[in-house]
Amino acid sequence: MLRHRAEHPKEKIDEALTALGLEAISEEALKTIIDKELTKNKELLLESGNRALGKIIGFVMIQVRGKIDGKIVNEFVKKQLAEKLEEIIVEKG
């Protein structure tokens, strides 16, 4: 950030954060990322069920680290994982 500010002294802080990829993400954007990871890793969910939680959180954190609190990520992944597992159970019927 300091180097960027030195190289671009007239740039506003929010512009610098965006240019450096440091802007915060919204909860809606987080939900979308989690949904994509759950869909992409459906086999893992089928094999591991709730034990997949840690791996899914890891996949999501790779994308959002530094942009949203890890506690929020954990909370949202737990909720969406439970919903996705329920959906899978209903599909298997």
Secondary structure, DSSP 8 states (H G I E B T S, - for coil): -HHHHHH-TTS-HHHHHHHTT-----HHHHHHHHHHHHHHTHHHHHHHGGGGHHHHHHHHHHHHTTTS-HHHHHHHHHHHHHHHHHHHHHHH-
